[in-house]
Amino acid sequence: MTPNLKSIVESILFVAEAPVTLDRLCLLLEEFERVEVRDALDDLLEEYGREGRGVVLAEVAGGYQFRTPPGNADYLRRLTKTRPAKFSQSALETLAIIAYRQPVTRAEIEYLRGVDSGGVLKTILEKKLIKILGKKDIPGKPLIYGTTREFLELFGLKDLRGLPTLKEVRDLSETTPYEQQVELPLEQPGEEG
């Protein structure tokens, strides 16, 4: 009986706890050619990309992982009784600076934020969303930080190129017409309205 490669790849991705790269799949499936593994992945991406599926195959953090559609999150929370990850404004600011400017030092982060960031850095380090990449070759040898695979997984990014551009961020932050406040004229005495 010939093994069904697509079925095998699907099973591996289903049981994997983290995204699986194409290279890792090829190592696990050494009896198949790389092009065959790639074709099986492409077929699965197409099948699980159809509208209305309860599970999607996503390219995340440089690998492939089964995920649930965001629209189903509230229902799944009922099952797991968990709350979505919440981040403070300072944690989000710090993560954004690191994601866009990495490798970056604590001093550079604090300069951009205008406040001490030691506590926030410690918190997001503990959550494994950032890591210490090394030390910068300047006096004092400060630590330099960068994002992790866990960061990419949490935010559903294939890689850092998936981050919104600064233009997209600016476009989101611009006031939309329905948010603009308009001053209404007051009725003049003697006018009926």
N, C-alpha and C positions, 0 to 999 in steps of 0.2 A: 504494500500500500504506500503510495507516494504521499509524503506529508504536504499539507496545505499551508503554504508559507504565509498567506494572508491571515489565516486562522491563528498560526503560531505568533505572528507579530501582534495581532490583536490581543491574544492572551498575555503576552509579555507586558504590553502597555497597560493592560487592565490590572495586573497585580503589582506593578511597579509603584513604589512609594513616592518617586520623584520623576521628573521628565527624563526620558531615555533618548540619548542622541543616536543619530544614524550610525556613527562609528561604534557605539556600544552594541547596537543591534547586530551589526556585521560581525563583531567579535563573538557574540552569543550564537550567531547563526552561521558559523564558519563554513558549513557545507553548501551554502548558497552564495551566489555572486552578489556583489554590492548593488548592481543594477536591478537584480531581482528583488532585493530587500527594499530598494528605493521605490520600485514599481508597486510593491505591496503596500507601502506607506501611502503612496499617492492614491491608490484605490480606496484605502481606508479613510483618508482625508476627504475624498469626494463623497463617500457613503455617509460619513458622520457629519458632513457639512450641509446636508439637506435640511430644509426648514422643518421645524416642529419636533426635532429629536430631543429626547430627554438627556442625552449624553452627546458631547461633541469632542472631537479629537482636535486638540489645539497644539500649535507649535509654541512652546514656552521655554524660556531660559536655555535656548540652544538645543532643546530636545522636543519630544512629543509626549503628551499626557492627556488622558481622558479627563474631561471636566464637565460640570453641569452648566447649563445656560444661566446667565445672571438673573433672568426673569423667574427662575424657580427657587431662588435663594430663600425667600421667606418660608416656603413650604418645607424645604430641607432643614431649616433651623428648628422647626417643630419636632422633627425626628431626632435631631442631635441635641436639642435644647442648648445651643450655643449662640452667642451673640457675635455679630461681625466684629472684626478687628477695628478698633477705634484708635486714632492717633490724635495727640494734641496738636494744636496749631504749630507749636515750636518743633515738634518731631517731624511734621510734614515739611516745614520750611527747611529744616536741617537735611532731611532726606533728599529734597529737591536740589539743594545746593550740592550735595555730594554726588547725586546722580548726574547733574549737568556739568560739574566742574572737576570731577575726579581725574587724577588723584589730587586730594585737597587736604590741607592741614587744619587743625582746630583753630589756629589764629586766623586763617583765611575765612573759615566759616563764621567765626565771631565778628570779623570785620564786616562781612556781608549782612549778617543778622543784626549787628549792633548790640548784642548782649552775650553774656557768658553762655557757652553751650556744653559745658562739661557734663552736666547731669543728663542732658538729652542724648549726647553721644554714648554715654554709658548704657542708657536704656535701649537704644536701637542696636548697640553692639550685642547686648544680652539677647535681643530678639533675633540676632543673626541676620539682620537686614543690611548691615555694613560690616566691613572687616578692616583690619589694619594691614595695609599693603607693604609697609616698611617704614623707613625713616628718610626724611628729606635731607639731602646733602648740603645743609646750610648750618650756620652756628646754632647750637642747641639741639640739633638733630630731631626736630619735631616729627611725631608720627604722621603718616599720611593715610587717608581713608578712601575706601571705594565701596561700591555696592557688591552684593553677593548674588548667587543663584536664587537664594530664598527671596530676595528683593524682586527679582524678575518673576518668580513664581507667584508671589503675593499680588503683584500688580498685573499679572497676565501678559507679560511682555516676552516676545521672542528674544529680543536683545535690546540694548540701550537705544538703538535707532528707532524703536517703537515709542519712545517718549515723545510727547507733543513738542513741536518746534516752538520757539519763543513767539513767533508770529501767531501760531494757533492759540497760545496761552493769552496773548494780548487780545486777540479777537474774542475770546471767551469773556475776558474781563471788561470789555467795552460795554457801555450801557446800551441796552436794546431799546427800541422806540417805546415799547409798552412800559418800560421802567422809568422813562423820563417823566419828571413832574412838570405839569403845566399849570401856570397861574390862571385861574378863572376870573373873569371880570366881575366885580361886585355890581349888584343892581343899583342904579341911581335912584335917589328919592323920586317918587312919583311914577316910576315905571312899574308896570304890572308884569308878573312873570309867572 
